Structure formats: C-alpha cells, structure tokens
Amino acid sequence: MSSESSLSSSAGGAAAGLPVVIVGAGLAGLAVALHLAPTVPVIMLAKRKVEESATTRAQGGIVGVLGADDSIESHVHDTQEAGAGIVDEDTARFIAENSAEAIEWLVQQGVPFTHDPSGPLGLHLTREGGHAVRRIAHAADATGKAIHEALLEAVRQHPNITLHERWMAIDVITDKHLGDAGQHPIKNCYGVYVLNIDEGKVLTIPARAVVLASGGVGKVYRYTTNPETSTGDGIAMAWRAGCRIGNMEFIQFHPTCLYHPLERNFLITEALRGEGGLLKLPLKDADGNVHAERFMPAHDPRAELAPRDIVARAIDFEIKKHGLDHVLLDATHLGEAFLKEHFPTIYQRCMELGIDIAKDPIPVVPAAHYTCGGVVTDLNGQSDLHGLYAVGETTYTGLHGANRLASNSLLECVVLGKSCAEMIMQKAVVNLPKLPEWDESQVEDADEQVVIAHNWDELRLVMWNYVGIMRTTRRLERAQHRINMLKAEIDDYYANFKVNRDLLELRNLVDCADLIVRSAMSRHESRGLHYVRDYPDLLPASFPTILFKNVNKRSGKKTRKLR
C-alpha cells in the first residue's frame, strides 16, 4: 500500500483493502487516522513537512469541562456568547459533553499536559478570554506542539497508516469525472487526485472515504499567524465538488501577533491576557516621553478578557486613531519566574529578538488567525457528498458561530475526529467504478512562474485592505471586482499549464477569497467577527450564511478534461 504503483489505478477499487485518504496531517487528521487505523487502512497526505501545521502553533490549550466549578451548561453558554447568537446549540453541547473524554484520550496518547496535583485529572487548568472559569488544559504555552508530536509519533508507529509528505491533493474525484457531468447529479466521492510534488506526477487514488482536514485560509491575508499550509485547500476542493460552504465571512483575527521586523507571524497566546496581561497604548506626552496607557476597559467591561473579535477591533481602532504601528501587551507585573514557567516559548523567542517580557511590554498587532466557516458537515464530519468528510478548521459545524471561543478549536478536532472515524467504519464498503487517470494531454509546462507570485501578492493585499477587521460595502465591492479578474486569470493559467503546488494553492486561495467576499456582502449587519460600517447594528434575527453551487451546469469554457 505504501508504493505509488498500488495507489494510482484506473481500474475500479476492490472493496477489500480500500483505504481512507486523509488530506492534512494536523490534529484533526491525526485524530481521525488513529481512530480508524485499528480496522481500516489509512493514507495521510501532507503537502509540506508534517511539522508545518496550524496545530503546532496553538499555544493556549484545549477546553475540558473538568473542574468542580465548571459545567456543560457554562461551557455551552460561553461558546454561544462568543459566537454572537448564531452558534448551533446542539453542536456546542455535543462538543462540551465529550470534552472530558477528549482530554483523557489525549492523556492516554502521551500528551505531556502541565500538571497540578490538586487539579482535575492532575492537570493545571488556565483561563482565556470569553471563559467564565479555568477550563483550559495546556502544556505550558506550546500545547498544540505537544499534542501534535505525541499523536504524530503514534501515527508513524502504526502499521496501518501510510504518511506521505510533499503530496498535495488537487481535487476529489466525483461523478463528474466519470463522463456523466451535466447528465446526473453529483452525489458521490470516489477518491482523490494527488500531486507528488517532488516528482511532478499526478496520482489517482481510489478511496473508501476521503477526509478533508487541511485547515483554514489564513494565507489569503497579507498578515497571518497561520503556517504556509493554510491555503484553504479542503474548502476549495469541497466547493468545486458541489458541497455547501458556510459562514466564510467570519475570519478571526488574533488580537496579539508579535510586531517585529524579524518575526511577523509569531502568536502571543491569549492565555497571557488570561493570566493578567494588560493591553496598553504607547503614547507620547508633550515632552516626547512615552507612557503606556491601558485602553480595553473603555471598549468592553470584560477588558482584556473580552472575546477576540472585540479585542482585535479595539486594537485596530486605537492603532488607526493614534496613528500607531502597534500596541503593547504588558505582562511585566506577572514576574520573571511565573512567565518562564507558564510561557517559556514566548519568553525564549522574545528574548532571542531582544525583548525581555519580564521587564518590557510586548509590541503586538492583530493578524488573520482562524477560519470560523468552511465545509458544511454534520457532527460526524459528513459533507453533502457520500464518501466525503471534513473535520477541523476546514469545516462549518455550527460550533463557532460568528466568532470562535478560545481553545474550542483543538477540542472540536479531537471530538469530531472520533465521531467521523466511527461513522466511516459504520458505512458499508462498496466497489468503486473505474476511475479515470489525470489527463495532461492538453496542457504544457508553465512559461513564467512569476505570474503566480504576482497574483498571489495582489490577492493577499486586496483581502487585507478591503476584507479585513473593518469592512465597508464599497471595499467589499472593490474586492469582488479584483478577485473576479484574478480568478479568470488563474483559471485560464490552470487550464493550460501543468500543475504545481504554488499554482494549486493560488487556485484554492482565490476560490476561498471569492467565498469570503460573497458571504460578507450577503450579511447586512455587524455580528461577531464581521463588522461593516454601513451596517453597524445587529439584526433582530440572524442565521448562518450558506452558499450553494450548481456543479452540474456546464460552463462551456476551455479547460483540462478533468476540471
């Protein structure tokens, strides 16, 4: 199963031994794989090194309703409050009810959470913005890295899991690839086309099921805390296959990304504010002396513990009001010993950059951080196509609503990763039809790669300037116009040249940018992460934004055969 020749096949897949293909190797994909592997062969695809994952950058922690002072109802309430009225209560309750089991499973996998002998399960729990109590299990300030390393080691050791680095999914294989496009509805996913990046070869992989676990769309913005892998691959592939996409207007901007010329995407965890860090303005008095002035109490009664969207908008407002490059996050009063013990990663990295956070405040700015929308799925990860699932940041399950509550994302990956695996194992295995090979007979080698780089830069700049923290109708219209032109150029390029990773990522990003703008333009209110000056108020009743696509209609446009 680990050889390429056994993966690429134009013949129909035999039921026995058909693998589940997981696109992505972050927490969501790892959780699905480990639950499947005892009974089902698994192929995992990572388009870069497996360590390059959004999971590894998650500093704060993972929610667990564990303490005597906590309850399922309290967690559901906090999730709904952060989600600004459009959280699906059933989803929030399911996640909360399974949070303790999720933490216990991670402990069993060897995740080295920070201990506290007097804490529930012997764990130290911290608190983050939007949470009523301490309920965040963590591994110092590098929780995601600790979780990822433990699960990745288990995946590498499992004989039923094959992990391929530098293999990138291009598109899922559906009914439209079988020669009946436009004749029959698209209902099924049969496998995936995959680019072996190093060899430049495209493989056809039949699958019992395909799980999209490729993360969010942070790289569509000029400034982001996300890794290079966050190019919306799963969302774009599902959209092109005909799946519904939900709530793409809600892009979470993390309030505190380190502002430094040598480090542009280093996240300063929300837990630092949860432990007492204060946001301040670096203002100058009449004599030119700089003094730090706290500002969050003027924006929200919860001050630094307000949800991320409120804090990010407050910082954005103050930066523009005072003409600043950044604001300050002051944790000096917490003491050197406390900071070294609880935030060693932040302490060390800042020291390397010449910032002693025990003595000096940290310069910070907001940056694109988390995609609250995505592929519409149920609580088992099932999408609109039979055989196609999605888990994690790639999805819209209703948990995050208009804003994600801190540390709910890792929990969602673990809980729904298990339920997704269980659903796949319950489904009957069927023989697949004959799958066509990837066709490059009508394309040629790219003439100028610089075209991709230029379009990439323009797209990210358009999104940052026009579809950022503060939006207007006119800005959104300008963005839509520019994106339409870019999309036409990229589609034409894709139709005529051989694929490579940069082109595929750009194609996915422009599709996701289009989804974000279309969703934003359809919401005539300001709610959660979506703030529009033309519609500053909340509507009395509001619902998720769900986009549909008619994939059965032929475009008549020149394209490669397997578009």
N, C-alpha and C positions, 0 to 999 in steps of 0.2 A: 504493500500500500504506500510505502514511502517513495517509490520510484515514480518519475514523471510519466513513464510509459503506461503505468497502471491507472493513472489519473485521467489522462486525455484519451477519450474514446468516443467515436462517432456512433457506436452501437448502443442500443438501449441498455440501461443499467440493470443488472440482475438484482432481485430483491435482497438476496442474502449478501451481506457484507457491504451494502451501500453505506457510505459514511455520512455523517452530518458535517457540513462545512461551516465553520465559524469565521466570519470576516472581522478581524480585530483581535488583539491579544491583551486588552486591558482587563479590569476587574470583571466586567460583565461577561466577556468571552471566556475568561478563565473559570468563572463560576459555572457557566453552562457546561463547559468541557469536563470539569471534574465530576459533575453530577451525572453526565452521560457516559463517561468512559468505562465504568464497570460493565456495561452491557452493549454499548454502541461504539463503533469506530469513529474517531473524530479527526478532522483535518482543520488546523488553525492556520490562518493567514495573517502575517504581519508585513506591511509594506515597507517598513524600515526595521531597525533593530527592535526586538520585543521590549527593551527597556524604555523606548521612546513612546510613552503613553501618558495620557492625562491623569491616569490613576497614580502614577509615581509622583505627580506634583501636588496631590491632595495632602495638604499639611494638617488641617484641623483635626478631623476624625470621622467617626461613623456613629450615627444615632443608635442608642439602645435604651429601650424603656426598661430599666433595671432597678432603679432606686426605690426605696420605700416612700419617698416624697413625690414620686412620679406616677403617671397613669397613661393608659392608652388614650383616654379622652383628652388629657392635657397635650399629648403629642399631636393628636389629630387637630386640636384647636389651634396650636401654634403653626402647624402646616397650613391650615386654612387661612389664618391671619396673614401669613407671609404671602400666600397665593392670591390675596386680594379678591376673594369672593368667587373664584372660578376653579377651585380645587375640586376634584371628584372625591366626595367623602368616602365612598366605598373603597376606592383605591388607597386613600390615606389611611383608612382603618386597617385594611389588609396588610399594608406595609408595617404599620405600627405594631399590629398583633404578632407579626413574625420577626420583629426586631431582636428580641432576646435570643431566639433560636439562631438568627443570623450571626450574632456576636459569638455565641457558643460554638458554632460551626467554624468560625474563623480561628477561635482559640484552639480548636481541635486540629486545625491545619498548621498550627505552629506560629501564628502571628504573635509577635512579641509586644503586646499592648503594655502600656505603662501600668505598673501595679500599685495598688493601695490595699494593704491587708484589711482595712476596715471598710473597703468599698464593696459593692455587689459584684459577685464572681471574682473578688480580689482585684478589681480594676479601679484605676483612678478615672473619675469622670470629670470632664471640664464643661464649661458652658460657652455658647456662642450666641451672637445676635439673633433675636427672634425666639429664643428658647426660654421657657419660664423657669426651668430648673437645670441643674447639671445632669446631662444625659449623653455626653459625647465621650465614647471610648476612644482612646488615642494611643499612639506610640510616639511619645514626645511630640515633636512638631513635624514628623515625617511619616504620618500614618499610612498614606497611600503607598509610599515606597515600601514600607514594612509589609503591608498586605500583599502587594504585587510580588515581592520577592518570595514570600512564603508559598503563594499559590503557583507561581511560575516554576518553582522548584518541584512542586508536586506534579505539575503538568509534564515537565521534562522527564520525570521519572516514570510516568505512566506508559506502559507498553501499548495501550490502545489509542494514544494521542500522537499524531504527527504534526509537528510545528514547522512551518515554512516561513523563514524571514525573507524579506525583499520579494514577496509575491503579493501582487495587488489585484483585487477584484475589479473587473471592468463593468460588468452588468450581470444581473441574474438572468437565467435562461427561463423563458416563459412560453406560453402557447404561441406568441407572435413569432418566435424563432423557428417554429415547426412548419412554416409555409402557409399558415392559415390566417395571417394578420389581416384584419378587416372583415373576416368571414365569421369568426366565432369569438365569443367573449374571452378575455384573458382571465383565467381563474387559477392557474397553477404555476408553481415554481419547480423546475426540474434540476437545477444545478446552477453553475456559475462559470462565466468566462474569466480567466485569471491570467495576468501578465507576469511571467517570470522576468523580473526587471533586469537581472544580470545577463541573461541570455537573449532578452528581447523576443521571447517566444510567448504566444498566447495559447493557453491550455483550455480544454473543455472538460469540466469536472462535473459528472453526474452526482447527485446527492439525494439522500433520503430526506434531508431538510437543509435549508440554508438559514443561518442565524446572522443577522447584521448587528455587529457590536463594535462599530468603528468610531464611536464618539461623536463629538459635536462639530460646529462650524466656525470656531474661533478665528481661524486663519483667513476668513473672509474680511476681517477687520485689520487695519494697519497696526494697531496695538492690541496685544492679547497675552494672557497668561498661559495660553494653550501651547502644546508642542507642535512640531511641524506636521504631525499626523492628522491634525484636526481640520480636515478639509471637507467635511460633510459627505463622505463617500456613501455611507449607508442610506442617508436621507435621499440623496440624489438618485441612487440606484432604485430605491423603492418607488420614488416619484415617477421615474421613467417607466417602471414596470406597471404603473397604474394604481398604486396604493394611495390612500388618503394621507395627507400631511396636516398636522395640527399645531396651532399656536406658535408659528415661527416668528411672529413679531416680538416675542418675549425673549430677548437676548440679555442675559445677566452680565452686567459689568461689575467686576470685583472692585470694591472701593479702594483697595490698598495694594497696588503693584509698586514695587520699588522704583523710584525715579533716579536713574543713574546712567551715565553715558556708556558704561561697560556692561550693564545688566538691565535689559529692557523688558524682560518677562518673568522676573523673579517675584513670586507671590509672597506677600506678608499676610500670614493667616489671620482669619477673623478671630481666632482664639486669643490673639494678643489683645484685642479690644475686649474680648470676653473676660479676660483676667484683669482688666483695668486700664489698658492703654487708652490715651486720650488724643483726639484729633485737634490740631491747632493750626492757626494761620501764622505764617512768618511775616509779620508786618513791621514796617519801619516807622519810628517816631519822627518828630520834626528835626531831630539832630542826626538822623540816619542810623540810629541804633535799632537792631532787630529785636523785637519782643514777640513771644508766642502767645496767641490769644485763642482760647477754646471757642468753638462755634456750633457744635452739634446741638446743644440744648436749645438754641434758637430755632432749629429746624424740626425737632421731634422730642417729645417728652422722654422718650427712651434713650435719647442722646446717642452715644457710641454703640449702644446695643439695639438700635433700630435695625430693621431688615436691610439687606444690602442695597436694594433699589433706592431707598430713601437716603442712605449714607452716600451712595455714588452720586446721586443728583445734587445733594448738598455740597459735596466736594466740587463737582463740576460748576455749580452756581458760584461758589466762593472764588474759585480759580478765575472764572471769567469776570466776576465783579471787581476783583482787586488786581487783575492783570498778572496773576502768578503763574509760575510753571508747575507748581506742586503745592501740597500742604504737608504738614508734619504729623507723624504719629509718635507721640511721646510715651515711652514706657520706662523712662529712667527711674521713676519713683518705685518701680517694682523690685529694683535691686539686682545687682550683678548675679548673685547666687541663684535667685529664682529664675532669671532669664536664661542662664546657662543650663539649668536643669530642665526647664519646660520648653524652651525654644532654642535648642542647641544648633539646629540647622540654620535658622535665621541669624543667630548670634555669630556663628562662624563665617557665613557668607558676607554679612555686613562688615565684619572685621577685615575680611580679605579686601573689601572695597574701601577701607579707611573710615568706616562708621562704627563707633563703639556705642551700641544701643543702650548700654548701661549708663552712658554719660551724655549721649547726644540723641535727639529725636531723629526719626527715620523719614526721609523725604518720600512721599508716596503720591501716586495718581491713579485714577480708575483705568481699567482695561477690560476688554471683552473677555469673559470668563466661562460662561456656561450657557448652553442652548436648552431652554426650557421646553421647546416644542420638538417635533420630529415625526417619525412614522407612527401613525395611529395603530395602537395594539390593545389587546385585552390584557388581563392580569397573567396570562400565560405566554405573553410575547407574540401571540398570533397576529399577523397582519391581515390585509384583505385578500392575500393570495394563499391558497393551500400550499403548505410546504415552505413558506417564507415567514420567518420570525425576526423579531428585533428586540434587543434588550439594552438598557442603559441610556446614555445621553443621546443616542440615536433616535429615541422614541418619544412619543407623546402618550402617556398613560393616564394623565389627569392628576398625577401626584403634585406637580409643581405649580399648576395654575399659572398665574401671571408673574410669579416670582418663586424661586426655589428657596426653601428654608435650609439654612446652613447644615451640612453634613447628612442631608437626606439622600444625596445622590449615590454615595457608596452603598448605603443601605438598600436602595432600590436595585442596584446591580446584583447584590447577593440574594435578596428575597426573590426577585423575579427571574434571576438566573436559575434558581432551583425549580420554580414553577414551570419555566419554559422547558427545561430538560425533562421534567416529568410529563409534560404534555406531548413532547416529541416521542417519548418512549411509549406512550399510550396509543399513538396513532398507528394504524395498520401499515405495514410496509408493502408497497406495490411496485410492480415492474415499471420502469420508465420507458417512454417512447425513444426512438432513435434520435439522438441529439446531433444537430449539425455542427461541424467544426467552424472555428472562426475563419472568416473569409477576408483575406487581404489582397485579393486578385486585382482590385480596382484602386489601390492606394499605392503611394510611393514613400520613400524616405523624406522626412521633413527637410525643407530647404533652409529655413532660418529659425533656430530656436529662440532668437531674440524676440520674435513676435509673441511667444508665450510669456516671456518675462515682462514685456511691456504691458500686455493685457492684464497680467496678474497684479502689477503695481497699480494700474489705473483702477481696477475693480476694488481693491482694498482701500484706496484713497477715497473713492466715491462713497463706499459704505461708511467709512469713518466720518467723513464730512457731512453726509446727508442722512444717514440712518443710524446715528449714534445714540447717546444718552438722551439728548433733547432733539425732538423732531418737529418738523412743520410739514404741512401739506405740500407746499411748494418744493421743499427739499426732497420729499419722497417722489414727487413727480419728476424732478430732475434726475434723481437716481434711477427711476424706472426707465427713463429715456436712454440714459447712458448704458444701463445694463442690457437693454434690448439690442443696442448696437453691438456691444461686446459679445453678447450671446450669439448673434448672427455670424460674427467673425469667427468665434470659437467653434461653432457648429460646422462651418464651412471647412475650417482647418482640420477638424476631427474627421470629416467625411473624405478628405483627400490625402491624408498622410498617415503613416504608421503610428501606432500609439506608443507613448512612453509615459512614465509616471508624472512628469510635470504637466503634460497635456491632459491626462486623465484627472488630475487634481484640479486643474483650472476649469475643466468642463464641469466637474462636480460643484466647485465653488460658485460658478456663475449661475447654475441651476438653483443652488441654495440662496444666493443673493436675491434672485428673482422671487423665490418663495417668501423670503423675509419682507421684501418691499410690498408684494401683493397683499400679504397678511396685514402689514402695518397700515396700508391705505384703506383696508376694509374696516378697520376699527376706529370709529369716530368717538373716541373717549380717551382719557388718560387713566390707565389702570396698571398697577404694578410696575413692571419694567418698561412698559410702553407709555411714554409721555410725549404728547403732542400739544404744542402751544395753541393750535387752532381749536382744540377740544380739551381744555384743561380739566373738565369735570368728569365724574363718574356717571355712567348711565344708570338709571334705577334698576335695570335688569341687564345682565350681560352673560354671554356664552362663549365657549371656546371658538376659535377661528379654524374651520376645517376646509381645506382646499381639495377639490376633486379634479381628476384629469381624465379626459376621454382618450384612452390609448389605442382604441380600435379604429380610429379615423386616420386614413392615410393622408400624409402631408403632400405627397407628390414631389417632394424635394429630393434632389440628387443626394445620395448618401451611400455608405457602405451597405452591403446586403444585410448585415446583422445589426441594424441600428437599434 
